[in-house]
Amino acid sequence: MIYSQKVLDHFKNPRNVGKIKNADGVGKVGNVVCGDVMYLYIKVEKNKIKDIRFETFGCTAAIATSSMITEMAKDKTLKQALDLGKQEVANSLGGLPPIKLHCSLLASDALAEAIYDYLKKSKKDIPEDLVKKHKRIVKEKHLIKEKYKEWTDVEDKIRS
């Protein structure tokens, strides 16, 4: 079997699906090459993630990693949540096939972007490692937008 039982469970029964109205932070990441797009929404109280939801358009691994990261990040401090990387997400799901490991990176990047968005909107200090990660994500988004402009324009129209 390609996927662990835990991956299949999170795919068939995803946790924390949906959008948070008036979210404190929103992270959007995607990979046009594979077609996965993730939106992650957070509500923050006293420096902790009190609610977290996602909308993911993608494959089994993309949905499972989105679901898993919401479970892992809920009730964590922002710093603890930022420490959740692709390997922690993949390990929590019992592993992912190597060709699908990028999905766990997308999930951890979506969380980082939501936290970055929250800190920026709240005019709070943004840790240097988060600034670097955000710059990498923005650069990747720009490259993808330039290369696949027609596709990304359609997605933007659908979402607005």
C-alpha positions, 0 to 999 in steps of 0.5 A, spaced: 500 500 500 502 506 498 499 510 504 499 508 511 492 507 514 493 514 518 494 518 511 488 514 509 484 516 515 485 523 514 484 523 507 477 520 508 475 523 515 479 530 514 479 534 521 478 541 521 475 543 514 473 549 512 474 557 513 474 561 519 470 568 518 475 573 520 481 569 521 487 572 525 491 569 519 491 566 513 496 562 509 495 560 502 500 556 498 500 551 492 504 547 487 501 548 480 506 542 477 502 537 482 495 542 482 495 542 490 493 549 493 492 549 501 489 555 505 490 555 512 486 559 517 488 561 524 485 564 530 490 566 535 488 568 543 494 569 548 499 567 543 496 560 542 492 557 536 485 556 538 482 555 532 485 552 525 481 550 519 483 548 512 481 548 505 485 544 500 484 542 493 489 536 492 491 529 492 490 524 498 497 526 501 495 534 500 488 533 504 491 528 509 497 533 511 493 539 511 488 535 516 494 533 520 497 539 521 491 542 524 491 537 529 498 538 531 498 546 531 491 547 535 492 549 542 500 550 541 504 557 542 506 560 535 513 558 536 511 551 537 507 551 531 512 554 527 517 548 529 512 543 526 516 542 519 515 537 513 518 531 517 514 532 523 508 532 519 510 526 515 512 522 521 505 523 524 502 520 518 506 514 519 510 516 513 509 519 506 511 516 499 518 520 497 514 523 491 508 526 496 513 529 501 512 535 498 505 535 501 508 535 508 512 541 506 506 545 503 502 544 509 508 546 514 509 552 509 501 554 509 501 554 517 508 559 517 504 563 512 498 564 516 502 565 522 506 570 518 500 574 516 497 574 523 504 577 526 504 582 520 497 584 521 498 585 529 504 589 528 508 584 532 515 582 531 516 577 526 522 572 527 528 572 522 527 565 520 519 566 519 521 572 515 526 568 511 521 562 510 516 567 508 521 570 502 522 563 500 515 562 499 513 569 496 519 567 491 516 560 489 509 563 488 512 569 484 516 564 479 509 559 479 505 565 477 510 567 472 510 560 469 503 558 469 500 565 469 493 563 465 492 557 471 493 562 476 489 567 474 483 562 473 484 560 480 484 567 483 478 569 479 474 563 482 476 565 489 474 572 488 
